[in-house]
Amino acid sequence: MVRELKRRGGPDLVTQGGSDREDQLLATDLADEQRRLVHPILLGCGKGLFDDRMQASAFRLNASTTSPGGVPVNRYVRDGKVRIGSFESA
């Protein structure tokens, strides 16, 4: 369904859900943008951020704000091919 809606074009489609939904969209190359809220807590072990179906995907930070409660909200957009190398500035 998401693939068909994306193929038709039109307004942006926003989905919300847990990591399973995100994993499905990223694994099938259907996510053009991600918004991540980073809650500053550690809970120990648990489910990993991505699963084994994940394809290598390049995203770049497009915007970052902080909520009134101090939670960073980061917006990442697709950024072409995956580049590997160092963390040094280009």
C-alpha positions in Angstrom: 0.0 0.0 0.0 2.8 2.5 0.9 4.6 1.6 -2.3 1.5 2.4 -4.4 0.8 5.7 -2.6 4.5 6.7 -3.1 4.3 5.8 -6.8 1.3 8.0 -7.3 3.0 11.0 -5.9 1.1 13.8 -4.2 1.4 15.2 -0.7 3.9 13.7 1.8 2.8 10.6 3.6 3.6 10.5 7.3 3.6 7.2 9.2 4.0 6.6 12.9 4.8 3.4 14.6 7.4 1.4 16.4 10.7 0.0 15.2 9.0 -2.9 13.3 7.2 -0.5 11.0 10.4 1.6 10.5 12.4 -1.6 9.7 9.9 -2.6 7.1 9.9 0.8 5.4 13.7 1.1 5.4 14.2 -2.6 4.3 12.0 -2.0 1.2 13.5 1.4 0.4 10.2 3.3 1.1 11.4 5.8 3.6 12.7 9.1 2.2 13.0 10.8 5.6 13.2 9.9 9.2 12.5 12.0 12.3 14.0 10.7 15.5 13.2 11.8 19.0 16.1 11.0 21.3 15.1 10.5 24.9 18.1 10.9 27.1 17.7 7.6 29.1 19.4 4.2 29.1 17.3 1.2 29.8 19.9 -1.5 29.4 19.5 -4.4 26.9 16.6 -4.8 24.6 15.6 -4.7 21.0 18.2 -3.3 18.6 17.5 -0.1 16.6 17.6 -2.0 13.2 17.0 -5.6 12.3 18.7 -8.0 9.8 16.6 -7.0 6.8 18.1 -3.5 6.7 19.7 -2.3 3.5 22.6 0.2 3.7 21.0 3.6 3.3 22.6 7.1 3.4 20.8 9.8 5.3 22.0 13.3 6.3 20.9 15.5 9.2 18.6 18.1 7.7 17.3 19.8 10.8 17.5 19.5 14.6 15.4 21.1 17.3 14.8 20.5 21.0 11.3 20.0 22.5 10.3 22.1 25.5 11.0 19.0 27.6 14.6 18.7 26.3 14.1 15.9 23.8 16.1 16.4 20.6 14.1 16.0 17.4 16.3 15.2 14.5 15.2 15.2 10.8 17.2 13.0 8.4 16.7 12.9 4.6 18.0 10.5 2.0 21.5 11.4 0.8 22.3 9.3 -2.2 24.8 6.5 -2.1 26.3 5.2 1.1 29.8 6.6 1.5 32.3 4.9 3.7 35.5 6.3 5.1 36.5 8.3 8.2 34.7 10.7 10.5 37.0 13.6 9.5 35.5 16.7 7.9 35.6 16.7 4.1 
